[in-house]
Amino acid sequence: MQGILVGAVLLVCLSTPLMGGTQQPRLRSKRQTSEYAGGAPLAVGVGSWVMWVLMFPVLRVGFTSDRNTWICVALLVLCVLVARPMVRMVAPARLKGSRMLIAARAVGLCCAVAGVMAPLETQVDKQVVAGVTVVYATTAAVLGLLRAVDHGYFPLVLLRTALWRALLAVVTGYWIHHTGGTLAPDPDDATAGTLLLAVLWWSLVGLSAGCAVAAAVRLVRWLRTGPPARPAPPGVTSWPPAVGDVWTAELTHDDNTYKERPVVVLERTPGFVRVLGITSVNKSDRPRGYLKLRPSEWEGVLKKDGWLNLEIAHIPYCDFLWRRGECPDRVWDVLCKKADVRERSAKAGPAPGFTFRHRLRSAMNAHVGRDARTVRVDAAGSRGRRVWTRERV
């Protein structure tokens, strides 16, 4: 009875990552919810049964003759075709159209299932339930890891998820050992129940270890060069921000305060985006530093008069919230040819929001500072001009 309970706990822990992304958007009320696939565990369960039926004859017959070789190849191709919709179901929307990537992942999934079934063949062929459970555990671990990596944008949140699963693996491993079980049974002598618990436990360990490695690799890059453009932050659409688009972003100021403001995207770089911020505070007394915007020209983007700050700001990718629309052609032409757009002053120091503590907090899906109602702008600055070309992605 205790073994059944432990097995059920491990199955639930393996099934949970299949259903949805492991991270939530920063602003849940305005961003779209993370992608969710509620039917994934059922689909994987059905697919696991079909994969076991197809894989079992391959392992028993093998490539012993020309006839058997063609039969095994045909069964393996069918197994890949069964794995493909499962891989596509748990993939994010941006990857569903990548046929080669989905096919490569399906082949990798079949290889992982075959690698686990091969040493356990003498035991799992005695009971259909045992064989299907082994296939399900392996498939759920592989697909859960792929889904966690695809949706895990904030590395410290992904690392926290991996640590929770590792803790659960330690607890269940101790329980299995305490009740007389073993985590490294001999496939030739162990019972089917012992093998199933060991496969479920090692699948959970592999899932947590894979998530931890992915989180560590992304965290090093995050702290070194800033939040990456890929994968997309959870809850955003039309990603990445296109040049000429208007987005709502968390604009950080020099005093570490920040506020959600519309921004016009000027240029994308690997570690940040160059933008011009828009404020609703009247700046008519500073005509050289701001460009007045009228809502009649910005229909669907602005609801009242705004002023475009002509000093370029650098914003991390993780601070973009949602797309508002496009910059009108006339205003874009003014920015490219006539407006006194200038870079940030060298005397002002590095752009706010890019210090180590800012990057560390953003890796937790958090932000340094507090909301600000006014924008602090340093009027001094170099007067550089650059012509930007719109990109459509």
WOVEN-V543222 format. One record per residue. N is the residue number from 1. RES is the residue in three letters. PSI is psi in degrees with one decimal (999 if undefined). D_FIRST is the distance of its C-alpha to the first C-alpha in Angstrom with 2 decimals. Layout:
n=N res=RES psi=PSI d_first=D_FIRST
n=N res=RES psi=PSI d_first=D_FIRST
This chain:
n=1 res=MET psi=-40.9 d_first=0.00
n=2 res=GLN psi=-37.0 d_first=3.79
n=3 res=GLY psi=-38.4 d_first=5.36
n=4 res=ILE psi=-40.7 d_first=5.13
n=5 res=LEU psi=-45.0 d_first=6.35
n=6 res=VAL psi=-42.2 d_first=8.75
n=7 res=GLY psi=-40.0 d_first=9.84
n=8 res=ALA psi=-41.0 d_first=10.66
n=9 res=VAL psi=-43.9 d_first=12.58
n=10 res=LEU psi=-38.8 d_first=14.39
n=11 res=LEU psi=-41.8 d_first=15.33
n=12 res=VAL psi=-42.5 d_first=16.79
n=13 res=CYS psi=-32.1 d_first=18.68
n=14 res=LEU psi=-28.4 d_first=20.08
n=15 res=SER psi=-29.8 d_first=21.11
n=16 res=THR psi=-45.6 d_first=22.89
n=17 res=PRO psi=-17.9 d_first=25.87
n=18 res=LEU psi=-25.8 d_first=26.65
n=19 res=MET psi=-35.3 d_first=27.71
n=20 res=GLY psi=168.9 d_first=30.37
n=21 res=GLY psi=152.0 d_first=32.40
n=22 res=THR psi=-1.8 d_first=31.10
n=23 res=GLN psi=150.5 d_first=34.34
n=24 res=GLN psi=150.8 d_first=36.33
n=25 res=PRO psi=155.4 d_first=40.13
n=26 res=ARG psi=-40.7 d_first=42.20
n=27 res=LEU psi=93.8 d_first=43.89
n=28 res=ARG psi=-24.8 d_first=41.42
n=29 res=SER psi=-25.4 d_first=44.07
n=30 res=LYS psi=-25.8 d_first=46.52
n=31 res=ARG psi=157.7 d_first=44.60
n=32 res=GLN psi=152.1 d_first=42.59
n=33 res=THR psi=157.1 d_first=38.83
n=34 res=SER psi=153.3 d_first=36.90
n=35 res=GLU psi=137.9 d_first=36.06
n=36 res=TYR psi=135.9 d_first=32.89
n=37 res=ALA psi=82.0 d_first=31.19
n=38 res=GLY psi=-27.9 d_first=28.70
n=39 res=GLY psi=4.4 d_first=28.33
n=40 res=ALA psi=-46.1 d_first=27.63
n=41 res=PRO psi=-40.4 d_first=23.81
n=42 res=LEU psi=-43.5 d_first=24.46
n=43 res=ALA psi=-40.7 d_first=27.43
n=44 res=VAL psi=-35.6 d_first=25.61
n=45 res=GLY psi=-45.3 d_first=22.86
n=46 res=VAL psi=-44.0 d_first=25.67
n=47 res=GLY psi=-33.5 d_first=27.60
n=48 res=SER psi=-39.2 d_first=24.77
n=49 res=TRP psi=-44.9 d_first=24.65
n=50 res=VAL psi=-41.5 d_first=28.44
n=51 res=MET psi=-37.2 d_first=28.54
n=52 res=TRP psi=-42.6 d_first=26.19
n=53 res=VAL psi=-39.3 d_first=28.46
n=54 res=LEU psi=-35.9 d_first=31.49
n=55 res=MET psi=-31.0 d_first=30.33
n=56 res=PHE psi=-47.1 d_first=28.89
n=57 res=PRO psi=-33.1 d_first=32.38
n=58 res=VAL psi=-43.1 d_first=33.96
n=59 res=LEU psi=-31.3 d_first=31.78
n=60 res=ARG psi=-42.9 d_first=32.28
n=61 res=VAL psi=-50.7 d_first=35.98
n=62 res=GLY psi=-179.4 d_first=37.18
n=63 res=PHE psi=63.3 d_first=40.78
n=64 res=THR psi=-20.1 d_first=42.26
n=65 res=SER psi=172.7 d_first=45.26
n=66 res=ASP psi=-43.2 d_first=47.20
n=67 res=ARG psi=-46.8 d_first=45.69
n=68 res=ASN psi=-33.1 d_first=42.11
n=69 res=THR psi=-45.7 d_first=42.93
n=70 res=TRP psi=-37.3 d_first=44.12
n=71 res=ILE psi=-43.8 d_first=41.09
n=72 res=CYS psi=-40.0 d_first=38.73
n=73 res=VAL psi=-43.0 d_first=40.82
n=74 res=ALA psi=-41.4 d_first=40.74
n=75 res=LEU psi=-39.0 d_first=36.95
n=76 res=LEU psi=-36.9 d_first=36.63
n=77 res=VAL psi=-42.1 d_first=39.10
n=78 res=LEU psi=-36.8 d_first=37.11
n=79 res=CYS psi=-40.1 d_first=33.96
n=80 res=VAL psi=-39.7 d_first=35.99
n=81 res=LEU psi=-31.4 d_first=37.18
n=82 res=VAL psi=-38.6 d_first=33.61
n=83 res=ALA psi=-28.3 d_first=32.67
n=84 res=ARG psi=-49.5 d_first=35.84
n=85 res=PRO psi=-29.5 d_first=35.04
n=86 res=MET psi=-42.7 d_first=31.65
n=87 res=VAL psi=-42.3 d_first=33.49
n=88 res=ARG psi=-32.7 d_first=36.20
n=89 res=MET psi=-39.6 d_first=33.88
n=90 res=VAL psi=-5.3 d_first=32.49
n=91 res=ALA psi=149.4 d_first=35.95
n=92 res=PRO psi=162.3 d_first=38.22
n=93 res=ALA psi=-34.0 d_first=41.20
n=94 res=ARG psi=-17.7 d_first=43.66
n=95 res=LEU psi=-8.3 d_first=42.06
n=96 res=LYS psi=-27.0 d_first=41.41
n=97 res=GLY psi=-4.6 d_first=44.97
n=98 res=SER psi=90.1 d_first=44.77
n=99 res=ARG psi=-41.2 d_first=44.31
n=100 res=MET psi=-40.6 d_first=44.62
n=101 res=LEU psi=-44.4 d_first=42.07
n=102 res=ILE psi=-42.3 d_first=39.52
n=103 res=ALA psi=-41.0 d_first=40.25
n=104 res=ALA psi=-40.2 d_first=39.93
n=105 res=ARG psi=-37.1 d_first=36.54
n=106 res=ALA psi=-42.0 d_first=35.39
n=107 res=VAL psi=-43.7 d_first=36.61
n=108 res=GLY psi=-38.4 d_first=34.84
n=109 res=LEU psi=-44.0 d_first=31.53
n=110 res=CYS psi=-38.4 d_first=31.98
n=111 res=CYS psi=-40.6 d_first=32.85
n=112 res=ALA psi=-42.0 d_first=29.71
n=113 res=VAL psi=-44.9 d_first=27.52
n=114 res=ALA psi=-38.5 d_first=29.57
n=115 res=GLY psi=-31.1 d_first=29.34
n=116 res=VAL psi=-38.8 d_first=25.54
n=117 res=MET psi=-32.4 d_first=25.36
n=118 res=ALA psi=-51.7 d_first=28.14
n=119 res=PRO psi=-16.4 d_first=26.50
n=120 res=LEU psi=11.3 d_first=23.21
n=121 res=GLU psi=-38.7 d_first=25.15
n=122 res=THR psi=-19.5 d_first=24.52
n=123 res=GLN psi=-44.5 d_first=20.76
n=124 res=VAL psi=-15.8 d_first=20.42
n=125 res=ASP psi=-6.8 d_first=23.06
n=126 res=LYS psi=-29.0 d_first=21.02
n=127 res=GLN psi=131.2 d_first=18.77
n=128 res=VAL psi=-41.4 d_first=20.18
n=129 res=VAL psi=-40.1 d_first=16.99
n=130 res=ALA psi=-45.4 d_first=16.52
n=131 res=GLY psi=-44.1 d_first=20.19
n=132 res=VAL psi=-38.1 d_first=20.29
n=133 res=THR psi=-40.1 d_first=17.40
n=134 res=VAL psi=-45.2 d_first=19.34
n=135 res=VAL psi=-41.5 d_first=22.49
n=136 res=TYR psi=-44.6 d_first=21.11
n=137 res=ALA psi=-44.8 d_first=19.83
n=138 res=THR psi=-44.7 d_first=23.24
n=139 res=THR psi=-43.3 d_first=25.21
n=140 res=ALA psi=-38.1 d_first=23.61
n=141 res=ALA psi=-43.9 d_first=24.25
n=142 res=VAL psi=-48.3 d_first=27.84
n=143 res=LEU psi=-36.2 d_first=28.70
n=144 res=GLY psi=-38.9 d_first=27.17
n=145 res=LEU psi=-42.7 d_first=29.31
n=146 res=LEU psi=-42.3 d_first=32.35
n=147 res=ARG psi=-39.7 d_first=31.94
n=148 res=ALA psi=-40.2 d_first=31.55
n=149 res=VAL psi=-40.5 d_first=34.63
n=150 res=ASP psi=-35.9 d_first=36.63
n=151 res=HIS psi=-7.7 d_first=36.00
n=152 res=GLY psi=83.3 d_first=35.77
n=153 res=TYR psi=-47.2 d_first=39.38
n=154 res=PHE psi=113.8 d_first=39.20
n=155 res=PRO psi=-37.2 d_first=38.06
n=156 res=LEU psi=-28.7 d_first=36.90
n=157 res=VAL psi=-41.7 d_first=34.74
n=158 res=LEU psi=-38.6 d_first=33.17
n=159 res=LEU psi=-38.5 d_first=32.78
n=160 res=ARG psi=-41.4 d_first=31.06
n=161 res=THR psi=-42.6 d_first=28.53
n=162 res=ALA psi=-38.7 d_first=27.98
n=163 res=LEU psi=-37.3 d_first=27.56
n=164 res=TRP psi=-41.9 d_first=24.89
n=165 res=ARG psi=-35.7 d_first=22.85
n=166 res=ALA psi=-39.5 d_first=23.62
n=167 res=LEU psi=-42.4 d_first=22.43
n=168 res=LEU psi=-36.8 d_first=19.07
n=169 res=ALA psi=-38.7 d_first=18.95
n=170 res=VAL psi=-44.1 d_first=19.82
n=171 res=VAL psi=-48.6 d_first=17.14
n=172 res=THR psi=-35.5 d_first=14.26
n=173 res=GLY psi=-40.7 d_first=16.07
n=174 res=TYR psi=-40.1 d_first=16.27
n=175 res=TRP psi=-44.9 d_first=12.57
n=176 res=ILE psi=-43.9 d_first=11.94
n=177 res=HIS psi=-38.1 d_first=14.88
n=178 res=HIS psi=-29.9 d_first=14.02
n=179 res=THR psi=9.9 d_first=10.76
n=180 res=GLY psi=3.9 d_first=13.02
n=181 res=GLY psi=-178.3 d_first=12.88
n=182 res=THR psi=147.5 d_first=16.15
n=183 res=LEU psi=-4.6 d_first=17.71
n=184 res=ALA psi=66.2 d_first=20.55
n=185 res=PRO psi=158.9 d_first=19.42
n=186 res=ASP psi=119.3 d_first=22.13
n=187 res=PRO psi=-25.6 d_first=22.03
n=188 res=ASP psi=-24.8 d_first=23.68
n=189 res=ASP psi=-23.0 d_first=21.37
n=190 res=ALA psi=155.4 d_first=17.86
n=191 res=THR psi=164.9 d_first=15.25
n=192 res=ALA psi=-39.0 d_first=14.76
n=193 res=GLY psi=-40.6 d_first=11.20
n=194 res=THR psi=-42.2 d_first=12.78
n=195 res=LEU psi=-40.3 d_first=15.74
n=196 res=LEU psi=-44.5 d_first=14.13
n=197 res=LEU psi=-40.4 d_first=12.56
n=198 res=ALA psi=-42.2 d_first=16.01
n=199 res=VAL psi=-42.9 d_first=17.92
n=200 res=LEU psi=-42.8 d_first=16.25
n=201 res=TRP psi=-46.0 d_first=16.89
n=202 res=TRP psi=-30.0 d_first=20.40
n=203 res=SER psi=-41.6 d_first=21.16
n=204 res=LEU psi=-39.3 d_first=20.56
n=205 res=VAL psi=-43.5 d_first=22.70
n=206 res=GLY psi=-38.7 d_first=25.35
n=207 res=LEU psi=-47.0 d_first=25.47
n=208 res=SER psi=-38.2 d_first=25.97
n=209 res=ALA psi=-41.7 d_first=28.46
n=210 res=GLY psi=-42.1 d_first=30.42
n=211 res=CYS psi=-39.3 d_first=30.75
n=212 res=ALA psi=-42.0 d_first=31.89
n=213 res=VAL psi=-45.5 d_first=34.48
n=214 res=ALA psi=-40.8 d_first=35.81
n=215 res=ALA psi=-41.8 d_first=36.09
n=216 res=ALA psi=-42.9 d_first=37.92
n=217 res=VAL psi=-43.9 d_first=40.33
n=218 res=ARG psi=-33.7 d_first=41.16
n=219 res=LEU psi=-41.2 d_first=41.55
n=220 res=VAL psi=-45.3 d_first=44.13
n=221 res=ARG psi=-39.6 d_first=46.08
n=222 res=TRP psi=-47.7 d_first=45.78
n=223 res=LEU psi=-22.4 d_first=47.23
n=224 res=ARG psi=-47.0 d_first=49.88
n=225 res=THR psi=-2.0 d_first=51.29
n=226 res=GLY psi=169.7 d_first=49.75
n=227 res=PRO psi=134.8 d_first=47.28
n=228 res=PRO psi=163.9 d_first=47.39
n=229 res=ALA psi=-22.6 d_first=48.41
n=230 res=ARG psi=139.3 d_first=45.41
n=231 res=PRO psi=170.5 d_first=42.77
n=232 res=ALA psi=143.2 d_first=43.96
n=233 res=PRO psi=145.6 d_first=42.96
n=234 res=PRO psi=134.9 d_first=40.36
n=235 res=GLY psi=0.9 d_first=42.01
n=236 res=VAL psi=154.8 d_first=45.43
n=237 res=THR psi=172.2 d_first=47.23
n=238 res=SER psi=44.9 d_first=50.34
n=239 res=TRP psi=144.3 d_first=49.31
n=240 res=PRO psi=169.6 d_first=51.03
n=241 res=PRO psi=127.1 d_first=53.94
n=242 res=ALA psi=147.5 d_first=57.01
n=243 res=VAL psi=128.8 d_first=60.43
n=244 res=GLY psi=-9.1 d_first=62.34
n=245 res=ASP psi=159.7 d_first=59.33
n=246 res=VAL psi=124.6 d_first=58.92
n=247 res=TRP psi=157.6 d_first=55.56
n=248 res=THR psi=126.7 d_first=54.30
n=249 res=ALA psi=161.6 d_first=53.25
n=250 res=GLU psi=103.1 d_first=52.67
n=251 res=LEU psi=115.6 d_first=56.04
n=252 res=THR psi=138.3 d_first=56.01
n=253 res=HIS psi=173.7 d_first=59.28
n=254 res=ASP psi=-24.2 d_first=60.83
n=255 res=ASP psi=16.3 d_first=59.78
n=256 res=ASN psi=7.4 d_first=56.08
n=257 res=THR psi=158.3 d_first=56.10
n=258 res=TYR psi=159.0 d_first=54.99
n=259 res=LYS psi=150.8 d_first=55.21
n=260 res=GLU psi=123.2 d_first=54.29
n=261 res=ARG psi=150.5 d_first=57.45
n=262 res=PRO psi=143.0 d_first=58.56
n=263 res=VAL psi=146.8 d_first=59.50
n=264 res=VAL psi=124.3 d_first=61.43
n=265 res=VAL psi=123.5 d_first=59.94
n=266 res=LEU psi=-42.5 d_first=62.62
n=267 res=GLU psi=143.0 d_first=60.89
n=268 res=ARG psi=138.9 d_first=57.50
n=269 res=THR psi=169.8 d_first=56.89
n=270 res=PRO psi=-29.2 d_first=53.78
n=271 res=GLY psi=-12.4 d_first=52.93
n=272 res=PHE psi=177.0 d_first=54.43
n=273 res=VAL psi=135.3 d_first=56.55
n=274 res=ARG psi=125.8 d_first=60.19
n=275 res=VAL psi=168.1 d_first=60.88
n=276 res=LEU psi=126.3 d_first=63.46
n=277 res=GLY psi=151.9 d_first=62.24
n=278 res=ILE psi=132.1 d_first=63.44
n=279 res=THR psi=152.9 d_first=64.15
n=280 res=SER psi=-3.6 d_first=65.41
n=281 res=VAL psi=133.5 d_first=67.47
n=282 res=ASN psi=120.4 d_first=71.18
n=283 res=LYS psi=29.8 d_first=72.56
n=284 res=SER psi=-19.2 d_first=75.96
n=285 res=ASP psi=-1.4 d_first=77.64
n=286 res=ARG psi=66.4 d_first=76.19
n=287 res=PRO psi=-24.3 d_first=77.21
n=288 res=ARG psi=-21.4 d_first=77.06
n=289 res=GLY psi=-11.5 d_first=73.45
n=290 res=TYR psi=154.7 d_first=71.98
n=291 res=LEU psi=123.4 d_first=72.41
n=292 res=LYS psi=138.6 d_first=72.42
n=293 res=LEU psi=134.6 d_first=70.16
n=294 res=ARG psi=135.0 d_first=70.81
n=295 res=PRO psi=-25.2 d_first=68.02
n=296 res=SER psi=-29.7 d_first=70.23
n=297 res=GLU psi=-18.8 d_first=69.90
n=298 res=TRP psi=47.0 d_first=66.19
n=299 res=GLU psi=131.1 d_first=65.10
n=300 res=GLY psi=-6.4 d_first=61.34
n=301 res=VAL psi=-48.4 d_first=60.98
n=302 res=LEU psi=144.2 d_first=62.89
n=303 res=LYS psi=-14.1 d_first=63.56
n=304 res=LYS psi=174.0 d_first=66.41
n=305 res=ASP psi=140.5 d_first=68.87
n=306 res=GLY psi=166.7 d_first=67.41
n=307 res=TRP psi=126.0 d_first=68.75
n=308 res=LEU psi=118.0 d_first=67.57
n=309 res=ASN psi=123.0 d_first=67.49
n=310 res=LEU psi=6.5 d_first=69.33
n=311 res=GLU psi=125.9 d_first=67.75
n=312 res=ILE psi=135.1 d_first=64.92
n=313 res=ALA psi=149.1 d_first=61.51
n=314 res=HIS psi=127.3 d_first=58.60
n=315 res=ILE psi=131.4 d_first=55.17
n=316 res=PRO psi=154.5 d_first=51.79
n=317 res=TYR psi=-32.9 d_first=49.85
n=318 res=CYS psi=-14.5 d_first=46.99
n=319 res=ASP psi=0.1 d_first=49.48
n=320 res=PHE psi=132.8 d_first=50.32
n=321 res=LEU psi=-59.2 d_first=48.86
n=322 res=TRP psi=156.5 d_first=50.21
n=323 res=ARG psi=135.6 d_first=53.19
n=324 res=ARG psi=-33.2 d_first=56.09
n=325 res=GLY psi=-152.2 d_first=58.59
n=326 res=GLU psi=152.2 d_first=61.45
n=327 res=CYS psi=130.9 d_first=64.48
n=328 res=PRO psi=148.1 d_first=67.66
n=329 res=ASP psi=-40.0 d_first=69.86
n=330 res=ARG psi=-44.3 d_first=72.85
n=331 res=VAL psi=-38.0 d_first=70.99
n=332 res=TRP psi=-40.3 d_first=69.47
n=333 res=ASP psi=-38.6 d_first=72.94
n=334 res=VAL psi=-41.9 d_first=74.18
n=335 res=LEU psi=-38.0 d_first=71.44
n=336 res=CYS psi=-28.7 d_first=72.22
n=337 res=LYS psi=-37.0 d_first=76.02
n=338 res=LYS psi=-34.4 d_first=77.37
n=339 res=ALA psi=149.6 d_first=74.94
n=340 res=ASP psi=64.5 d_first=75.09
n=341 res=VAL psi=131.9 d_first=71.49
n=342 res=ARG psi=155.0 d_first=71.00
n=343 res=GLU psi=164.8 d_first=68.44
n=344 res=ARG psi=141.5 d_first=66.95
n=345 res=SER psi=136.5 d_first=69.35
n=346 res=ALA psi=-29.2 d_first=68.81
n=347 res=LYS psi=-22.1 d_first=69.76
n=348 res=ALA psi=-6.9 d_first=66.82
n=349 res=GLY psi=-172.8 d_first=64.40
n=350 res=PRO psi=156.6 d_first=61.25
n=351 res=ALA psi=137.7 d_first=59.80
n=352 res=PRO psi=150.9 d_first=57.57
n=353 res=GLY psi=2.0 d_first=53.88
n=354 res=PHE psi=9.2 d_first=53.82
n=355 res=THR psi=169.8 d_first=53.61
n=356 res=PHE psi=-43.1 d_first=50.62
n=357 res=ARG psi=-30.6 d_first=49.17
n=358 res=HIS psi=-44.3 d_first=49.62
n=359 res=ARG psi=-39.0 d_first=47.76
n=360 res=LEU psi=-43.2 d_first=44.98
n=361 res=ARG psi=-39.1 d_first=44.55
n=362 res=SER psi=-27.1 d_first=44.73
n=363 res=ALA psi=-18.6 d_first=41.94
n=364 res=MET psi=6.8 d_first=39.76
n=365 res=ASN psi=42.7 d_first=41.04
n=366 res=ALA psi=-179.2 d_first=43.34
n=367 res=HIS psi=138.6 d_first=47.10
n=368 res=VAL psi=142.0 d_first=49.52
n=369 res=GLY psi=-166.1 d_first=52.02
n=370 res=ARG psi=168.9 d_first=52.39
n=371 res=ASP psi=139.5 d_first=53.86
n=372 res=ALA psi=146.3 d_first=57.62
n=373 res=ARG psi=-8.6 d_first=60.11
n=374 res=THR psi=157.4 d_first=62.97
n=375 res=VAL psi=126.2 d_first=63.36
n=376 res=ARG psi=121.9 d_first=65.01
n=377 res=VAL psi=129.8 d_first=67.09
n=378 res=ASP psi=113.2 d_first=69.21
n=379 res=ALA psi=-29.3 d_first=72.42
n=380 res=ALA psi=146.5 d_first=73.53
n=381 res=GLY psi=161.2 d_first=72.41
n=382 res=SER psi=147.1 d_first=73.62
n=383 res=ARG psi=74.9 d_first=75.07
n=384 res=GLY psi=153.7 d_first=73.57
n=385 res=ARG psi=139.1 d_first=73.48
n=386 res=ARG psi=144.2 d_first=71.27
n=387 res=VAL psi=122.1 d_first=71.08
n=388 res=TRP psi=146.2 d_first=67.56
n=389 res=THR psi=129.3 d_first=66.72
n=390 res=ARG psi=143.1 d_first=64.17
n=391 res=GLU psi=138.0 d_first=61.16
n=392 res=ARG psi=122.7 d_first=59.09
n=393 res=VAL psi=999 d_first=55.51
